[in-house]
Amino acid sequence: MYTAKHNFLKTGFLMILLGITITSFAQRGQGQKRGAMSEGPYQGECVIPDLTEEQQQQIKSLRMNNRSQMQDYQAERRILRAELDALTRGSSYDTKAAAKKIDAITSLKNKMMKQRMEHRDEIRELLTDEQKMIFDQRKAKRGKGFKRGNYHHKNCDQPGAGEGYGRRGGQGARY
């Protein structure tokens, strides 16, 4: 015989258990976050082994320049998308103007892709042959099961290095 009190207690217990389970899954991966130039056993760009202080400083400088340029591109892209949305909504729907905005967005994406490639090449120029091999392996691994988004700089020798999780609002720089 179950009473209302037993049902209430069971429901409460299940809600608490469900809450604990959800929060434990939400916290997964917190320990993996570390910057590309973090201190400790994993130092350097994508944990490339044997980076000198000079290489680290040059890479850091390149990253800062690239990040500022990308932020400018991303701000411009957000503006263009907002303008595109305004052109394709409501009674002011304008197909020709929208097509021009789409062309502008595509052109901007092209510039961003070229900037990423140039940045990657600039970093590669600073590396030794062994470091280049590891740097290139990271890019190859990234294509396998890579989820768009936050790229956590992991040890490139580890299985699954280069995998990220969901993109929206991410800060991951791609090289």
N, C-alpha and C positions, 0 to 999 in steps of 0.2 A: 504494500500500500504506500503509494507516494502521495504526499500532501503538497500543498502549495509551498510550504516552507522548504521541503526537500528540493522541489523544482527550482526555487529561487536560489538556494545554495549551490546546486549543480550549475545553473546558468552563471552565477557569479564566479565560481571556480573556473569554468571554461573561458569566461571573458578575461580573467587574470592570466590564465595560461596563454591565451591567444595574444594578449598584449605583450607578454614577455617574449614570445616567439617572434612577433613582428619586429620588436625593437632589436632583438639580437640579429635578425637578418639585415636590418637597416644599418647596423653598425659595421657590417663586414667591410674589410678593406681599409679601415682607418689607419692601420699600422703601416700600410704600404706607401702612404703619401710622403714623398720627400722630393725636394726640389732637385733640379738637374745638377746643381752645384752644391749639394748638401754635404755636410760634414760626416765623418764617421767612415765605416768600411767601404761605403759606396759613394765615391766622390766622382765628380766629373760628368760630362755630357753623356747621358745614357750609360753611365758607369763604364766608360771606355777606360781600359786599364792603362796605367802608366802615363797619365796626362801630367805634364809639367805645370808649374804655377803659371808660367807664361801662356801656355796653351789654354789653361782654364780662364785666365783673364781675357785673352783674345776672344774665346768663345762666348764668355759672358757679355763682352762688349758687342759682339755680333748679334747675340740674342736680344739685347736691349734695343739695338737699332732696328732689328727686324720686327720686334714686338710693337714698337711705336708706329712703324710703317703699316703693319697689319691692323692695328687699332684704327688708324686713319681710314684704311680701306673698309673695315667693318662698319665704321660709323657712316661712311658714304653709302655702303650697301644697304644699311638699315633705312636711310633716308630715301633711297631709290625704291625700296620695297614698300615703304609707307606711301610714296607718291603713286606707285603702281596700284596699291590697294584702293587709294582714293579714286583713281581713274576707272577702276573696274567695279565700283559699287554704286548702287543707287541710280538715280536718273541721269547722272553725268557720265554714263558709261561711254568711253571713247576707245574704240578698238585700235585705231591708228596710233594714238598717243601711247596707249598701253604697249603696243608692239615696239615703239621707240624706247620705252622704259625697259622692256625686257632685253633689248639689244644693249642698252647701257649697263644693265646688271650683268649680262653675259660678258661684256667687255671688261668690266671690273673684276669678275671672277677669273678671267684670263690673266689679268695683271697680277692677281693674288697668287695664282699657280706659278707664274714665272718668278715672282718674288720668293716663293718657297724654294723653288729650284735653285735660284741664285744663292740664297742663304745656305742651303745644304751644300752647294759647291764651295762656298767660302769656308765653311767649317771643314770640309774634306781636305782643302788645301793646307790646313794647319796640322793635319794628322800624319803620322808615319804610316807605312804600308800595312803593318799589323793592325794599327788602330782603324785604318780605313776599312779593313776587312770586317772588323767587328761592327763598325758603324753601318756598313752596307748590309750586314746580316740582320741588323735591327730593322732596316727598312723592308727587307724581304719577309721577315717574320710578321711584320705589321700587316701585310696583305692577307695573311692566313687567319681567318676568323676575327679580324680586327673589327671591333665595333667602333663606329664613328664616335669620336669624342675625346674625353679627357685621357690623354696619354700619360700614364705614370711611368716615369723613368725608372725602369727596373734593371736589374743585372741582365745584360744582353745574353749571357750564357745560359740563363735559366729558361726552361720550357715555358712557353706562354708569354715571354717578354714581348712587349709591344701591344699587348691587349689592353684595351681601355674599357670604359663603360659609358653609357649614354652621353650624347653630345650637348644638348641644349644648355647654354650658359657655361660651357666648359672653357677652360683656360689653356688647354693643351696646345703647345706649339708643334707644328709638324716640320720636319726637316727633310 
